[in-house]
């Protein structure tokens, strides 16, 4: 009887920790069969489809109509967060109809985008013309910057706060075996 009252709240806690960053409504509209490699090869074939992509922002440009994000793609984890940041299949453009502050959505920030494929847009990347898959953003999630965990020094080990030379029984004198006669 009481086990049920413990298990049910724990179940909610675990389910809450595994929620996706994109709303359920948008998740239901996603075409999960489309991979980034397929999208990059032929973006016009998937025009009008809703996809979920993520990665790291390379550049953000404010335009009159909204904000254009250039993102290099990475794999996504279960919650939709970018992972394996050193591996990418290419870049894509995500256009947000509205203002996104370029100080917040800056180079190096991780982002997850759910958007509708609008086709392909060719822009300069260095000295080459690079064909970008072009998305119109439905939802966007900016991940927090990860700060490395700071470990506090713990010089004494398990003897804290007394030190390794501390003997709690020093005042009892030496421990000898006495013979009882």
Secondary structure, 3 states (H helix, E strand, C coil): CHHHHHHHHHHHHHHHHCCCCCCHHHHHHECCCCCHHHHHHCHHHHCCCEEEEEEEEEEEEECCCCEEEEEEEEEECCCCCEECCCCCCCEEEEEECCCCCCCCCCCCCEEEEEEEEEEEEEEEECCEEEEEEEEEEEEEEECCCCCCCCCCCCCCHHHCCCCCCCCCCHHHCCCCCCCCC
